Amino acid sequence: MVDLGTFPAVGDLLWAIAIIPIAAYLHGLLGMGFVTILMPILVLVLDFRLIMVLTVPPALILSAQLTFFGGNLKASIGRFWYLPVFMAIGAFSGAWVFQHADQRLLLLVIAGAMSLFLSIDFLKKTHVHLPSLWIHPAAMLFGFLAGNTETAVNMGAPFLLIFFLLAGLSPLVVVQSINLCFFTGKIIHSITLSVGGPTFAAVLPSEWIPGLLIAPLCIWLCRMGAQRRARTDVETYRRWLKTFLKVMVVLVLGKVLLT
């Protein structure tokens, strides 16, 4: 029998339900950003654990949708198959960081990395690209960093986005590869939340239900956004991603002030 006491308050759920579908559409449009958009907004009214419980189920499903149902898997997953491995390693160490490190410091590191990339890109007045020999070592490093921040502060997108912009890959390869990493990270994340730890209680099966109920609407809106992205040229898409990075810097710094 389901324990109704484990469910979030009605007002909290209504606030989340109003914001989550918008983030799902933007996730489809950009190919990423579901959790990154939600975290600084939901933290205004919900506690950190509750946000995790509400967002992890739809985030897991949306990442699977954009990874495995877009075709061209050989060019993306076939080339960067190891990224989830390094992100998984980072996710386990991020679980330790989540329990012991100051989250504000981690958020400042994320904001600093994004600001550094945007500053270099602006000063050069052109796209900053990695030499081909550096792409795979950089993928391993950024995958590891993203795994840490994904589990520690529920934000893996910034480091992955910086890497894929530096690598200069096509939008479809970026979207599939980055969502494969999200998919892997969210599986590990859901396991760590279900197990619990010294500073937070384990998430009960009934507590996942609200996030699962929101998922079908998120899937439909994500598909709408993905269809819009498919009609967009590469340069426009890169401008969208850089604008998204700028917005993330502001949101992360805002989250630091509110934490």
MODELLER restraints for C-alpha pairs under 7 A, 6 or more apart:
rsr = mdl.restraints
at = mdl.atoms
rsr.add(forms.Gaussian(group=physical.xy_distance, feature=features.Distance(at['CA:2:A'], at['CA:206:A']), mean=6.11, stdev=0.5))
rsr.add(forms.Gaussian(group=physical.xy_distance, feature=features.Distance(at['CA:6:A'], at['CA:206:A']), mean=6.93, stdev=0.5))
rsr.add(forms.Gaussian(group=physical.xy_distance, feature=features.Distance(at['CA:6:A'], at['CA:207:A']), mean=5.85, stdev=0.5))
rsr.add(forms.Gaussian(group=physical.xy_distance, feature=features.Distance(at['CA:7:A'], at['CA:207:A']), mean=5.75, stdev=0.5))
rsr.add(forms.Gaussian(group=physical.xy_distance, feature=features.Distance(at['CA:12:A'], at['CA:46:A']), mean=6.63, stdev=0.5))
rsr.add(forms.Gaussian(group=physical.xy_distance, feature=features.Distance(at['CA:16:A'], at['CA:42:A']), mean=6.75, stdev=0.5))
rsr.add(forms.Gaussian(group=physical.xy_distance, feature=features.Distance(at['CA:20:A'], at['CA:38:A']), mean=6.88, stdev=0.5))
rsr.add(forms.Gaussian(group=physical.xy_distance, feature=features.Distance(at['CA:21:A'], at['CA:217:A']), mean=6.87, stdev=0.5))
rsr.add(forms.Gaussian(group=physical.xy_distance, feature=features.Distance(at['CA:21:A'], at['CA:218:A']), mean=5.52, stdev=0.5))
rsr.add(forms.Gaussian(group=physical.xy_distance, feature=features.Distance(at['CA:21:A'], at['CA:221:A']), mean=6.84, stdev=0.5))
rsr.add(forms.Gaussian(group=physical.xy_distance, feature=features.Distance(at['CA:23:A'], at['CA:34:A']), mean=5.07, stdev=0.5))
rsr.add(forms.Gaussian(group=physical.xy_distance, feature=features.Distance(at['CA:23:A'], at['CA:37:A']), mean=6.26, stdev=0.5))
rsr.add(forms.Gaussian(group=physical.xy_distance, feature=features.Distance(at['CA:23:A'], at['CA:38:A']), mean=6.61, stdev=0.5))
rsr.add(forms.Gaussian(group=physical.xy_distance, feature=features.Distance(at['CA:24:A'], at['CA:34:A']), mean=5.77, stdev=0.5))
rsr.add(forms.Gaussian(group=physical.xy_distance, feature=features.Distance(at['CA:24:A'], at['CA:218:A']), mean=5.15, stdev=0.5))
rsr.add(forms.Gaussian(group=physical.xy_distance, feature=features.Distance(at['CA:24:A'], at['CA:221:A']), mean=5.97, stdev=0.5))
rsr.add(forms.Gaussian(group=physical.xy_distance, feature=features.Distance(at['CA:24:A'], at['CA:222:A']), mean=5.10, stdev=0.5))
rsr.add(forms.Gaussian(group=physical.xy_distance, feature=features.Distance(at['CA:25:A'], at['CA:221:A']), mean=4.74, stdev=0.5))
rsr.add(forms.Gaussian(group=physical.xy_distance, feature=features.Distance(at['CA:25:A'], at['CA:222:A']), mean=4.51, stdev=0.5))
rsr.add(forms.Gaussian(group=physical.xy_distance, feature=features.Distance(at['CA:25:A'], at['CA:224:A']), mean=6.69, stdev=0.5))
rsr.add(forms.Gaussian(group=physical.xy_distance, feature=features.Distance(at['CA:25:A'], at['CA:225:A']), mean=5.01, stdev=0.5))
rsr.add(forms.Gaussian(group=physical.xy_distance, feature=features.Distance(at['CA:26:A'], at['CA:225:A']), mean=6.28, stdev=0.5))
rsr.add(forms.Gaussian(group=physical.xy_distance, feature=features.Distance(at['CA:27:A'], at['CA:33:A']), mean=5.18, stdev=0.5))
rsr.add(forms.Gaussian(group=physical.xy_distance, feature=features.Distance(at['CA:27:A'], at['CA:34:A']), mean=5.08, stdev=0.5))
rsr.add(forms.Gaussian(group=physical.xy_distance, feature=features.Distance(at['CA:27:A'], at['CA:222:A']), mean=6.16, stdev=0.5))
rsr.add(forms.Gaussian(group=physical.xy_distance, feature=features.Distance(at['CA:28:A'], at['CA:222:A']), mean=4.18, stdev=0.5))
rsr.add(forms.Gaussian(group=physical.xy_distance, feature=features.Distance(at['CA:28:A'], at['CA:223:A']), mean=6.04, stdev=0.5))
rsr.add(forms.Gaussian(group=physical.xy_distance, feature=features.Distance(at['CA:28:A'], at['CA:224:A']), mean=6.96, stdev=0.5))
rsr.add(forms.Gaussian(group=physical.xy_distance, feature=features.Distance(at['CA:28:A'], at['CA:225:A']), mean=4.25, stdev=0.5))
rsr.add(forms.Gaussian(group=physical.xy_distance, feature=features.Distance(at['CA:28:A'], at['CA:226:A']), mean=4.37, stdev=0.5))
rsr.add(forms.Gaussian(group=physical.xy_distance, feature=features.Distance(at['CA:29:A'], at['CA:225:A']), mean=4.01, stdev=0.5))
rsr.add(forms.Gaussian(group=physical.xy_distance, feature=features.Distance(at['CA:29:A'], at['CA:226:A']), mean=4.96, stdev=0.5))
rsr.add(forms.Gaussian(group=physical.xy_distance, feature=features.Distance(at['CA:29:A'], at['CA:228:A']), mean=6.32, stdev=0.5))
rsr.add(forms.Gaussian(group=physical.xy_distance, feature=features.Distance(at['CA:29:A'], at['CA:229:A']), mean=5.18, stdev=0.5))
rsr.add(forms.Gaussian(group=physical.xy_distance, feature=features.Distance(at['CA:30:A'], at['CA:229:A']), mean=7.00, stdev=0.5))
rsr.add(forms.Gaussian(group=physical.xy_distance, feature=features.Distance(at['CA:31:A'], at['CA:175:A']), mean=4.94, stdev=0.5))
rsr.add(forms.Gaussian(group=physical.xy_distance, feature=features.Distance(at['CA:33:A'], at['CA:157:A']), mean=6.70, stdev=0.5))
rsr.add(forms.Gaussian(group=physical.xy_distance, feature=features.Distance(at['CA:34:A'], at['CA:59:A']), mean=6.72, stdev=0.5))
rsr.add(forms.Gaussian(group=physical.xy_distance, feature=features.Distance(at['CA:35:A'], at['CA:55:A']), mean=6.77, stdev=0.5))
rsr.add(forms.Gaussian(group=physical.xy_distance, feature=features.Distance(at['CA:35:A'], at['CA:155:A']), mean=6.80, stdev=0.5))
rsr.add(forms.Gaussian(group=physical.xy_distance, feature=features.Distance(at['CA:36:A'], at['CA:155:A']), mean=5.78, stdev=0.5))
rsr.add(forms.Gaussian(group=physical.xy_distance, feature=features.Distance(at['CA:40:A'], at['CA:251:A']), mean=5.85, stdev=0.5))
rsr.add(forms.Gaussian(group=physical.xy_distance, feature=features.Distance(at['CA:40:A'], at['CA:252:A']), mean=6.94, stdev=0.5))
rsr.add(forms.Gaussian(group=physical.xy_distance, feature=features.Distance(at['CA:40:A'], at['CA:255:A']), mean=5.38, stdev=0.5))
rsr.add(forms.Gaussian(group=physical.xy_distance, feature=features.Distance(at['CA:42:A'], at['CA:51:A']), mean=6.82, stdev=0.5))
rsr.add(forms.Gaussian(group=physical.xy_distance, feature=features.Distance(at['CA:53:A'], at['CA:207:A']), mean=6.89, stdev=0.5))
rsr.add(forms.Gaussian(group=physical.xy_distance, feature=features.Distance(at['CA:53:A'], at['CA:208:A']), mean=6.06, stdev=0.5))
rsr.add(forms.Gaussian(group=physical.xy_distance, feature=features.Distance(at['CA:53:A'], at['CA:211:A']), mean=6.92, stdev=0.5))
rsr.add(forms.Gaussian(group=physical.xy_distance, feature=features.Distance(at['CA:54:A'], at['CA:208:A']), mean=6.99, stdev=0.5))
rsr.add(forms.Gaussian(group=physical.xy_distance, feature=features.Distance(at['CA:54:A'], at['CA:210:A']), mean=6.48, stdev=0.5))
rsr.add(forms.Gaussian(group=physical.xy_distance, feature=features.Distance(at['CA:54:A'], at['CA:211:A']), mean=4.50, stdev=0.5))
rsr.add(forms.Gaussian(group=physical.xy_distance, feature=features.Distance(at['CA:55:A'], at['CA:211:A']), mean=6.19, stdev=0.5))
rsr.add(forms.Gaussian(group=physical.xy_distance, feature=features.Distance(at['CA:56:A'], at['CA:186:A']), mean=6.53, stdev=0.5))
rsr.add(forms.Gaussian(group=physical.xy_distance, feature=features.Distance(at['CA:56:A'], at['CA:190:A']), mean=6.84, stdev=0.5))
rsr.add(forms.Gaussian(group=physical.xy_distance, feature=features.Distance(at['CA:57:A'], at['CA:211:A']), mean=5.49, stdev=0.5))
rsr.add(forms.Gaussian(group=physical.xy_distance, feature=features.Distance(at['CA:57:A'], at['CA:212:A']), mean=5.76, stdev=0.5))
rsr.add(forms.Gaussian(group=physical.xy_distance, feature=features.Distance(at['CA:58:A'], at['CA:211:A']), mean=6.14, stdev=0.5))
rsr.add(forms.Gaussian(group=physical.xy_distance, feature=features.Distance(at['CA:58:A'], at['CA:212:A']), mean=6.40, stdev=0.5))
rsr.add(forms.Gaussian(group=physical.xy_distance, feature=features.Distance(at['CA:58:A'], at['CA:215:A']), mean=4.80, stdev=0.5))
rsr.add(forms.Gaussian(group=physical.xy_distance, feature=features.Distance(at['CA:58:A'], at['CA:218:A']), mean=6.95, stdev=0.5))
rsr.add(forms.Gaussian(group=physical.xy_distance, feature=features.Distance(at['CA:60:A'], at['CA:183:A']), mean=5.51, stdev=0.5))
rsr.add(forms.Gaussian(group=physical.xy_distance, feature=features.Distance(at['CA:60:A'], at['CA:186:A']), mean=5.59, stdev=0.5))
rsr.add(forms.Gaussian(group=physical.xy_distance, feature=features.Distance(at['CA:62:A'], at['CA:219:A']), mean=6.24, stdev=0.5))
rsr.add(forms.Gaussian(group=physical.xy_distance, feature=features.Distance(at['CA:63:A'], at['CA:179:A']), mean=4.78, stdev=0.5))
rsr.add(forms.Gaussian(group=physical.xy_distance, feature=features.Distance(at['CA:63:A'], at['CA:180:A']), mean=6.68, stdev=0.5))
rsr.add(forms.Gaussian(group=physical.xy_distance, feature=features.Distance(at['CA:63:A'], at['CA:182:A']), mean=6.06, stdev=0.5))
rsr.add(forms.Gaussian(group=physical.xy_distance, feature=features.Distance(at['CA:63:A'], at['CA:183:A']), mean=5.26, stdev=0.5))
rsr.add(forms.Gaussian(group=physical.xy_distance, feature=features.Distance(at['CA:64:A'], at['CA:179:A']), mean=6.99, stdev=0.5))
rsr.add(forms.Gaussian(group=physical.xy_distance, feature=features.Distance(at['CA:64:A'], at['CA:183:A']), mean=5.94, stdev=0.5))
rsr.add(forms.Gaussian(group=physical.xy_distance, feature=features.Distance(at['CA:66:A'], at['CA:175:A']), mean=6.99, stdev=0.5))
rsr.add(forms.Gaussian(group=physical.xy_distance, feature=features.Distance(at['CA:66:A'], at['CA:176:A']), mean=6.08, stdev=0.5))
rsr.add(forms.Gaussian(group=physical.xy_distance, feature=features.Distance(at['CA:66:A'], at['CA:179:A']), mean=6.42, stdev=0.5))
rsr.add(forms.Gaussian(group=physical.xy_distance, feature=features.Distance(at['CA:67:A'], at['CA:176:A']), mean=4.45, stdev=0.5))
rsr.add(forms.Gaussian(group=physical.xy_distance, feature=features.Distance(at['CA:67:A'], at['CA:179:A']), mean=5.51, stdev=0.5))
rsr.add(forms.Gaussian(group=physical.xy_distance, feature=features.Distance(at['CA:67:A'], at['CA:180:A']), mean=5.55, stdev=0.5))
rsr.add(forms.Gaussian(group=physical.xy_distance, feature=features.Distance(at['CA:75:A'], at['CA:173:A']), mean=6.67, stdev=0.5))
rsr.add(forms.Gaussian(group=physical.xy_distance, feature=features.Distance(at['CA:76:A'], at['CA:173:A']), mean=4.69, stdev=0.5))
rsr.add(forms.Gaussian(group=physical.xy_distance, feature=features.Distance(at['CA:76:A'], at['CA:176:A']), mean=6.23, stdev=0.5))
rsr.add(forms.Gaussian(group=physical.xy_distance, feature=features.Distance(at['CA:76:A'], at['CA:177:A']), mean=5.60, stdev=0.5))
rsr.add(forms.Gaussian(group=physical.xy_distance, feature=features.Distance(at['CA:77:A'], at['CA:177:A']), mean=5.90, stdev=0.5))
rsr.add(forms.Gaussian(group=physical.xy_distance, feature=features.Distance(at['CA:80:A'], at['CA:177:A']), mean=6.71, stdev=0.5))
rsr.add(forms.Gaussian(group=physical.xy_distance, feature=features.Distance(at['CA:83:A'], at['CA:139:A']), mean=6.57, stdev=0.5))
rsr.add(forms.Gaussian(group=physical.xy_distance, feature=features.Distance(at['CA:83:A'], at['CA:140:A']), mean=6.20, stdev=0.5))
rsr.add(forms.Gaussian(group=physical.xy_distance, feature=features.Distance(at['CA:83:A'], at['CA:143:A']), mean=5.62, stdev=0.5))
rsr.add(forms.Gaussian(group=physical.xy_distance, feature=features.Distance(at['CA:83:A'], at['CA:181:A']), mean=6.54, stdev=0.5))
rsr.add(forms.Gaussian(group=physical.xy_distance, feature=features.Distance(at['CA:84:A'], at['CA:180:A']), mean=6.74, stdev=0.5))
rsr.add(forms.Gaussian(group=physical.xy_distance, feature=features.Distance(at['CA:84:A'], at['CA:181:A']), mean=4.74, stdev=0.5))
rsr.add(forms.Gaussian(group=physical.xy_distance, feature=features.Distance(at['CA:84:A'], at['CA:184:A']), mean=5.97, stdev=0.5))
rsr.add(forms.Gaussian(group=physical.xy_distance, feature=features.Distance(at['CA:86:A'], at['CA:140:A']), mean=5.94, stdev=0.5))
rsr.add(forms.Gaussian(group=physical.xy_distance, feature=features.Distance(at['CA:86:A'], at['CA:143:A']), mean=5.44, stdev=0.5))
rsr.add(forms.Gaussian(group=physical.xy_distance, feature=features.Distance(at['CA:86:A'], at['CA:144:A']), mean=4.89, stdev=0.5))
rsr.add(forms.Gaussian(group=physical.xy_distance, feature=features.Distance(at['CA:87:A'], at['CA:143:A']), mean=4.71, stdev=0.5))
rsr.add(forms.Gaussian(group=physical.xy_distance, feature=features.Distance(at['CA:87:A'], at['CA:144:A']), mean=4.68, stdev=0.5))
rsr.add(forms.Gaussian(group=physical.xy_distance, feature=features.Distance(at['CA:87:A'], at['CA:146:A']), mean=6.25, stdev=0.5))
rsr.add(forms.Gaussian(group=physical.xy_distance, feature=features.Distance(at['CA:87:A'], at['CA:147:A']), mean=4.14, stdev=0.5))
rsr.add(forms.Gaussian(group=physical.xy_distance, feature=features.Distance(at['CA:87:A'], at['CA:181:A']), mean=6.60, stdev=0.5))
rsr.add(forms.Gaussian(group=physical.xy_distance, feature=features.Distance(at['CA:87:A'], at['CA:185:A']), mean=6.72, stdev=0.5))
rsr.add(forms.Gaussian(group=physical.xy_distance, feature=features.Distance(at['CA:88:A'], at['CA:147:A']), mean=6.04, stdev=0.5))
rsr.add(forms.Gaussian(group=physical.xy_distance, feature=features.Distance(at['CA:88:A'], at['CA:184:A']), mean=6.77, stdev=0.5))
rsr.add(forms.Gaussian(group=physical.xy_distance, feature=features.Distance(at['CA:88:A'], at['CA:185:A']), mean=6.13, stdev=0.5))
rsr.add(forms.Gaussian(group=physical.xy_distance, feature=features.Distance(at['CA:89:A'], at['CA:144:A']), mean=6.52, stdev=0.5))
rsr.add(forms.Gaussian(group=physical.xy_distance, feature=features.Distance(at['CA:89:A'], at['CA:147:A']), mean=6.99, stdev=0.5))
rsr.add(forms.Gaussian(group=physical.xy_distance, feature=features.Distance(at['CA:90:A'], at['CA:144:A']), mean=4.50, stdev=0.5))
rsr.add(forms.Gaussian(group=physical.xy_distance, feature=features.Distance(at['CA:90:A'], at['CA:145:A']), mean=6.23, stdev=0.5))
rsr.add(forms.Gaussian(group=physical.xy_distance, feature=features.Distance(at['CA:90:A'], at['CA:147:A']), mean=4.16, stdev=0.5))
rsr.add(forms.Gaussian(group=physical.xy_distance, feature=features.Distance(at['CA:90:A'], at['CA:148:A']), mean=4.52, stdev=0.5))
rsr.add(forms.Gaussian(group=physical.xy_distance, feature=features.Distance(at['CA:91:A'], at['CA:147:A']), mean=4.20, stdev=0.5))
rsr.add(forms.Gaussian(group=physical.xy_distance, feature=features.Distance(at['CA:91:A'], at['CA:148:A']), mean=4.87, stdev=0.5))
rsr.add(forms.Gaussian(group=physical.xy_distance, feature=features.Distance(at['CA:91:A'], at['CA:150:A']), mean=6.71, stdev=0.5))
rsr.add(forms.Gaussian(group=physical.xy_distance, feature=features.Distance(at['CA:91:A'], at['CA:151:A']), mean=5.37, stdev=0.5))
rsr.add(forms.Gaussian(group=physical.xy_distance, feature=features.Distance(at['CA:91:A'], at['CA:185:A']), mean=6.45, stdev=0.5))
rsr.add(forms.Gaussian(group=physical.xy_distance, feature=features.Distance(at['CA:93:A'], at['CA:148:A']), mean=6.14, stdev=0.5))
rsr.add(forms.Gaussian(group=physical.xy_distance, feature=features.Distance(at['CA:94:A'], at['CA:147:A']), mean=6.67, stdev=0.5))
rsr.add(forms.Gaussian(group=physical.xy_distance, feature=features.Distance(at['CA:94:A'], at['CA:148:A']), mean=3.88, stdev=0.5))
rsr.add(forms.Gaussian(group=physical.xy_distance, feature=features.Distance(at['CA:94:A'], at['CA:149:A']), mean=6.31, stdev=0.5))
rsr.add(forms.Gaussian(group=physical.xy_distance, feature=features.Distance(at['CA:94:A'], at['CA:151:A']), mean=5.11, stdev=0.5))
rsr.add(forms.Gaussian(group=physical.xy_distance, feature=features.Distance(at['CA:94:A'], at['CA:152:A']), mean=4.90, stdev=0.5))
rsr.add(forms.Gaussian(group=physical.xy_distance, feature=features.Distance(at['CA:95:A'], at['CA:151:A']), mean=5.61, stdev=0.5))
rsr.add(forms.Gaussian(group=physical.xy_distance, feature=features.Distance(at['CA:95:A'], at['CA:152:A']), mean=5.82, stdev=0.5))
rsr.add(forms.Gaussian(group=physical.xy_distance, feature=features.Distance(at['CA:97:A'], at['CA:152:A']), mean=5.82, stdev=0.5))
rsr.add(forms.Gaussian(group=physical.xy_distance, feature=features.Distance(at['CA:98:A'], at['CA:151:A']), mean=6.91, stdev=0.5))
rsr.add(forms.Gaussian(group=physical.xy_distance, feature=features.Distance(at['CA:98:A'], at['CA:152:A']), mean=4.14, stdev=0.5))
rsr.add(forms.Gaussian(group=physical.xy_distance, feature=features.Distance(at['CA:98:A'], at['CA:153:A']), mean=6.95, stdev=0.5))
rsr.add(forms.Gaussian(group=physical.xy_distance, feature=features.Distance(at['CA:99:A'], at['CA:199:A']), mean=6.33, stdev=0.5))
rsr.add(forms.Gaussian(group=physical.xy_distance, feature=features.Distance(at['CA:103:A'], at['CA:153:A']), mean=6.68, stdev=0.5))
rsr.add(forms.Gaussian(group=physical.xy_distance, feature=features.Distance(at['CA:104:A'], at['CA:256:A']), mean=5.32, stdev=0.5))
rsr.add(forms.Gaussian(group=physical.xy_distance, feature=features.Distance(at['CA:104:A'], at['CA:259:A']), mean=6.93, stdev=0.5))
rsr.add(forms.Gaussian(group=physical.xy_distance, feature=features.Distance(at['CA:107:A'], at['CA:252:A']), mean=6.24, stdev=0.5))
rsr.add(forms.Gaussian(group=physical.xy_distance, feature=features.Distance(at['CA:107:A'], at['CA:256:A']), mean=6.58, stdev=0.5))
rsr.add(forms.Gaussian(group=physical.xy_distance, feature=features.Distance(at['CA:110:A'], at['CA:158:A']), mean=6.93, stdev=0.5))
rsr.add(forms.Gaussian(group=physical.xy_distance, feature=features.Distance(at['CA:111:A'], at['CA:249:A']), mean=5.15, stdev=0.5))
rsr.add(forms.Gaussian(group=physical.xy_distance, feature=features.Distance(at['CA:111:A'], at['CA:252:A']), mean=6.32, stdev=0.5))
rsr.add(forms.Gaussian(group=physical.xy_distance, feature=features.Distance(at['CA:111:A'], at['CA:253:A']), mean=6.85, stdev=0.5))
rsr.add(forms.Gaussian(group=physical.xy_distance, feature=features.Distance(at['CA:114:A'], at['CA:158:A']), mean=6.84, stdev=0.5))
rsr.add(forms.Gaussian(group=physical.xy_distance, feature=features.Distance(at['CA:114:A'], at['CA:245:A']), mean=6.63, stdev=0.5))
rsr.add(forms.Gaussian(group=physical.xy_distance, feature=features.Distance(at['CA:114:A'], at['CA:249:A']), mean=6.69, stdev=0.5))
rsr.add(forms.Gaussian(group=physical.xy_distance, feature=features.Distance(at['CA:115:A'], at['CA:249:A']), mean=6.99, stdev=0.5))
rsr.add(forms.Gaussian(group=physical.xy_distance, feature=features.Distance(at['CA:121:A'], at['CA:127:A']), mean=6.14, stdev=0.5))
rsr.add(forms.Gaussian(group=physical.xy_distance, feature=features.Distance(at['CA:121:A'], at['CA:128:A']), mean=5.78, stdev=0.5))
rsr.add(forms.Gaussian(group=physical.xy_distance, feature=features.Distance(at['CA:128:A'], at['CA:166:A']), mean=5.82, stdev=0.5))
rsr.add(forms.Gaussian(group=physical.xy_distance, feature=features.Distance(at['CA:129:A'], at['CA:166:A']), mean=4.52, stdev=0.5))
rsr.add(forms.Gaussian(group=physical.xy_distance, feature=features.Distance(at['CA:129:A'], at['CA:167:A']), mean=5.65, stdev=0.5))
rsr.add(forms.Gaussian(group=physical.xy_distance, feature=features.Distance(at['CA:129:A'], at['CA:168:A']), mean=6.08, stdev=0.5))
rsr.add(forms.Gaussian(group=physical.xy_distance, feature=features.Distance(at['CA:130:A'], at['CA:166:A']), mean=5.50, stdev=0.5))
rsr.add(forms.Gaussian(group=physical.xy_distance, feature=features.Distance(at['CA:130:A'], at['CA:167:A']), mean=5.61, stdev=0.5))
rsr.add(forms.Gaussian(group=physical.xy_distance, feature=features.Distance(at['CA:135:A'], at['CA:167:A']), mean=6.28, stdev=0.5))
rsr.add(forms.Gaussian(group=physical.xy_distance, feature=features.Distance(at['CA:139:A'], at['CA:163:A']), mean=6.64, stdev=0.5))
rsr.add(forms.Gaussian(group=physical.xy_distance, feature=features.Distance(at['CA:142:A'], at['CA:159:A']), mean=5.70, stdev=0.5))
rsr.add(forms.Gaussian(group=physical.xy_distance, feature=features.Distance(at['CA:142:A'], at['CA:160:A']), mean=6.10, stdev=0.5))
rsr.add(forms.Gaussian(group=physical.xy_distance, feature=features.Distance(at['CA:142:A'], at['CA:163:A']), mean=6.44, stdev=0.5))
rsr.add(forms.Gaussian(group=physical.xy_distance, feature=features.Distance(at['CA:143:A'], at['CA:160:A']), mean=6.50, stdev=0.5))
rsr.add(forms.Gaussian(group=physical.xy_distance, feature=features.Distance(at['CA:145:A'], at['CA:159:A']), mean=6.71, stdev=0.5))
rsr.add(forms.Gaussian(group=physical.xy_distance, feature=features.Distance(at['CA:146:A'], at['CA:156:A']), mean=4.47, stdev=0.5))
rsr.add(forms.Gaussian(group=physical.xy_distance, feature=features.Distance(at['CA:146:A'], at['CA:157:A']), mean=6.87, stdev=0.5))
rsr.add(forms.Gaussian(group=physical.xy_distance, feature=features.Distance(at['CA:146:A'], at['CA:159:A']), mean=5.38, stdev=0.5))
rsr.add(forms.Gaussian(group=physical.xy_distance, feature=features.Distance(at['CA:146:A'], at['CA:160:A']), mean=6.19, stdev=0.5))
rsr.add(forms.Gaussian(group=physical.xy_distance, feature=features.Distance(at['CA:147:A'], at['CA:156:A']), mean=6.21, stdev=0.5))
rsr.add(forms.Gaussian(group=physical.xy_distance, feature=features.Distance(at['CA:147:A'], at['CA:185:A']), mean=6.54, stdev=0.5))
rsr.add(forms.Gaussian(group=physical.xy_distance, feature=features.Distance(at['CA:149:A'], at['CA:155:A']), mean=5.54, stdev=0.5))
rsr.add(forms.Gaussian(group=physical.xy_distance, feature=features.Distance(at['CA:149:A'], at['CA:156:A']), mean=5.37, stdev=0.5))
rsr.add(forms.Gaussian(group=physical.xy_distance, feature=features.Distance(at['CA:150:A'], at['CA:156:A']), mean=4.03, stdev=0.5))
rsr.add(forms.Gaussian(group=physical.xy_distance, feature=features.Distance(at['CA:150:A'], at['CA:185:A']), mean=6.93, stdev=0.5))
rsr.add(forms.Gaussian(group=physical.xy_distance, feature=features.Distance(at['CA:151:A'], at['CA:189:A']), mean=6.01, stdev=0.5))
rsr.add(forms.Gaussian(group=physical.xy_distance, feature=features.Distance(at['CA:160:A'], at['CA:178:A']), mean=6.61, stdev=0.5))
rsr.add(forms.Gaussian(group=physical.xy_distance, feature=features.Distance(at['CA:164:A'], at['CA:174:A']), mean=6.19, stdev=0.5))
rsr.add(forms.Gaussian(group=physical.xy_distance, feature=features.Distance(at['CA:171:A'], at['CA:234:A']), mean=6.67, stdev=0.5))
rsr.add(forms.Gaussian(group=physical.xy_distance, feature=features.Distance(at['CA:193:A'], at['CA:202:A']), mean=5.76, stdev=0.5))
rsr.add(forms.Gaussian(group=physical.xy_distance, feature=features.Distance(at['CA:193:A'], at['CA:203:A']), mean=5.72, stdev=0.5))
rsr.add(forms.Gaussian(group=physical.xy_distance, feature=features.Distance(at['CA:194:A'], at['CA:202:A']), mean=4.91, stdev=0.5))
rsr.add(forms.Gaussian(group=physical.xy_distance, feature=features.Distance(at['CA:194:A'], at['CA:203:A']), mean=4.67, stdev=0.5))
rsr.add(forms.Gaussian(group=physical.xy_distance, feature=features.Distance(at['CA:194:A'], at['CA:204:A']), mean=6.62, stdev=0.5))
rsr.add(forms.Gaussian(group=physical.xy_distance, feature=features.Distance(at['CA:195:A'], at['CA:202:A']), mean=5.17, stdev=0.5))
rsr.add(forms.Gaussian(group=physical.xy_distance, feature=features.Distance(at['CA:196:A'], at['CA:202:A']), mean=3.71, stdev=0.5))
rsr.add(forms.Gaussian(group=physical.xy_distance, feature=features.Distance(at['CA:196:A'], at['CA:203:A']), mean=6.87, stdev=0.5))
